[in-house]
């Protein structure tokens, strides 16, 4: 975990690839049971996605936040995240 955090600290937020790396690391952290750390990484990924207007990254990060919220029993929060993912997906008719 520490090595992963150090690596992510080296990635500039100005680089969209850092958002994808953060989203993937968040999934790993969630799998390891490190929910607080995963949530932090997902939020950082959302920030990068909005900065670069990257809908794919935004959907991936919001989906992860929705799963975390659902797991914690915060169903209204989970629903809001999932609805945002659906809104993003609706902009890509090939996916729907």
N, C-alpha and C positions, 0 to 999 in steps of 0.2 A: 504494500500500500504506500509506504513512504517513497519508494522509488517512482511509483506512478505519479504521486503528487509533485515530486521534484521535476519530473519530465513535463508535466502539464504547466508548471510554473515557468518553464522556459519558452513555451509557445506564446507568441504574441497574439493578442486578441484581434489585431488587425488582419490576421491571416485566417480565412474561412476554414482552412483545414484544421485549425486549432479547435473550432467548434465541433467538427466531426470526431476529433480525438477525444474531446471532453464528453461528448454524448456516448461514445463507446466505453470510455472509462467509467462513466456513470452506470452503465448497464452491468459492468463487471463488479463495481462496488455494491450495487443493489443485490447481485447474486451472492456476494460475500456477506450480506447482512449489514453492510455499512450504509444504512439508509440516509443518515444525515449528510454524509459525505457525497452520496449519490445525488441527493437533492441539490446540494450546492453545485455539483458538476453539471447537472441538467440545467440549472438556472444560468450558469455561465455559458452554456451552449445556446440557450435561448437568446442571451444577450448578443452573442456573435451572429446568430441567425438574423436577428432584427437589424443589426449593424450592416450586414451584407445583403439583406433582403433575400435570404435563401430559404424558400418555402420548404424544401425537402428537409433541411436541417431543423427548421422550426417544428415541423410535424414530428420528426423523430424525438426531439427533446420534450415536446409537450406530451407525446404519448408516454414517454418514460415518467414524466411528472404525474400523469394520470394514473399509471399503474401504482406508483408509490402512494398517491393519495387514497386510491381504492384499498390498498393493502392496510393502510392506517385507519380505515373506516371513515375517512373524510370524503364521503360520497358526493356532496355538492361540488367540492373542489375537483374531484376526479371527473365529474360530468363536464365541468367547464373546460378542463384540459382536453377531454375527448371531443367535445363539440368544436373546439378550435382546430383540432386535427382534421375533423370532417370538413370544416370550412376551407381549410387549405387544400384538402384533397378534391373538393368540388371544383377548384380552379384547374384541375387536370382531368378532363372528361374521360381520358383513356383509362383512368384508374377506377372510375365509378361504374 
